[in-house]
Amino acid sequence: MKSKRESSAINFDNSNENKRKVADFFKVFSTYLFSSFSIVALIAIIAFIFSKGWSTLSWDFISGDYESQLWNVTTSEGIKENNQYELSYEPHEGEYFSSNWGIAFVDSTDNEGNRAVEISYIDPNANINNWFDASTGDPFSLQVGMQISSAQLWTNEDPSLAQVKIISSSTGAERTAEIFDQCPYMHTMTLIKGGQGMRGSLISTLWMILITMCVALPLGIGGAIYLGVYAKTSKLTSIIRTMIDMISGIPSIVFGLVGGIIFLPIVGGHGNIISGALTLACMILPIIIKSTEEAIRAIPQNMINASLALGASQTQTTFKIILPNSIGGILTAALLGIGRVIGESAALIYTSGTIIQDYVIPTQGSATLAVHIWKLMSGENQNFEASCAIAIVILFIILILSVAVKLIAFKTDKFKKAR
C-alpha cells in the first residue's frame, strides 16, 4: 500500500499536470485567436477591394488615359433630323430612347464619379451623318459609349423664334431623351469618351521605383557594409544606429515637407518625380541598411576567417564572400523598399505633386498609384470603384515582386544548396 505522503505527492503532481495542461491550452488558444484577427482583417480588406474594384478593372482601365477625349459637335445652321425611316427601338431597363433622333441614353458616371448621360444605342437609320467637329472641321461620327457633357437644342429652325433647351451632364437620361424628342434642331453638343485610366500613374510609379532604388540601394548597402563589417563597437556607431532607428519612426508627411524644402529647389523648383524619388530614398534607407546588416551578420564567421586566412583582403572578402552570400537579405530589403515606394502618398504630395498625367516625364510632376487613389477619394464624389481597381493592381505588383524575390533568393542561397 502507498503511504499517505506518496499519495499526496501523486495528487500534487497530477494537480500540477492539470494546471499545465490548462495553461498550455489557453496559451495555444490565445495564439490562434489573436492570429486569426490579422487573417480575418486581411481577408476582409482583400474581399472589399475585389468586390468594389474587380468590375472596373480591365485592360482599357490599366492602359487608358486619365483625361477624356472631348469633341464639340456643331453645324453652321443647326442640325435637323429629316428621317426617311421609322426609328423604333425597345429600350432595356434604365435606357431611354428618342424616337425623333434615334438615340438611346442611360445614366452613367464620369471619371470623377459624377453623374453623366451616356449614349447606349444609335439607330442605323438615324440621320446624323452631317455633324462635324467644330475644332477641326472634320466630319464627326457619333459612337456608343460617348457621354454628353452639354448640349443646346432648339424647337425651331429660326433661333429668334426657337425655344432653347439646355442639357448638362447632370440632366439625367430620361430628361435628355425627352428634350431630344421635343427639339428637332441642335446647335452644339459637347461629347466626351474614355478617361479614368491609370496608365500615367502606373508609369509614374515605375519611374519612382527605378530612381528611388538607384539612389537608395547603393547608399543603403554601403552603410550596411560599414556598420556590419568595418565599424567597431563605439559610441559613434551606437549613435549612428540610434539615428537610423529614429529615422524609421519619422512620419512620412515630415519627409515630404523637408523634401519639398531641400530637393525641389535643387531639381527645379516645382513638383517632379526626381524630387519625390530622392525624398523616398531617404525614407527607405533605414529599411535597406537594417535588413542588409542583419544578412551580413548571419554569415558564419568561420567562412569570413577562412577567406582572410587564405590571404584575401578585407575588401576582397567583402565583395567576394560577404555580399554574394547576403543577396537574400539585400533582395528582401529591396522588396520592402519598393513596397514602401508604391504605397507612399503623403510624402509625394509636396514633392512630386498630385496632378495625374497621361504622358510622364521625370522632370515634371505626376501622381503615382497611391496618390491617384488619394485624389480619387479626396473629392466630394469619392470614386470607390476606380480606387479599389488601382489597389488591386498594387496588390498584384507586390505579389509578383514577392514571388520573384523569393525565387531569386532561393536560387542564390548558397547555404541551402550546401545543405
Disulfide bonds with the S-S distance in Angstrom:
none
